[in-house]
């Protein structure tokens, strides 16, 4: 994980909001991002809480799980993009089937990364969004 995180190093840290209903995944994402010198400005366990926090925190990037209780990432993404149009959103999902028939661009999602592809793929995605 340190090698993948090193590829993300940047001169000025960006602020990231992590949204996932699984505490262990939020912890892993936080560790990965902080090693790459990003600032994790907040965490949320569902889409509704993400919308509330995003308005106050104004992150540069939101890593958003697709499948969560209360409001899932697919429901929250368009609301987040409307609230913060210049914020990048990565849908980080274990359930690729949820994306069948859905156009991520219409949701306001900048990229979709499956969790099975791992942190390296997420790091590559963050890097490509930053360029």
HELIX and SHEET records of a PDB file:
HELIX    1   1 UNK A    2  UNK A    6  1                                   5    
HELIX    2   2 UNK A   23  UNK A   35  1                                  13    
HELIX    3   3 UNK A   47  UNK A   57  1                                  11    
HELIX    4   4 UNK A   73  UNK A   83  1                                  11    
HELIX    5   5 UNK A   96  UNK A   99  5                                   4    
HELIX    6   6 UNK A  104  UNK A  107  1                                   4    
HELIX    7   7 UNK A  115  UNK A  117  5                                   3    
HELIX    8   8 UNK A  118  UNK A  130  1                                  13    
SHEET    1   A 5 UNK A  39  UNK A  44  0                                        
SHEET    2   A 5 UNK A  15  UNK A  19  1                                        
SHEET    3   A 5 UNK A  61  UNK A  64  1                                        
SHEET    4   A 5 UNK A  88  UNK A  93  1                                        
SHEET    5   A 5 UNK A 111  UNK A 114  1                                        
END                                                                             
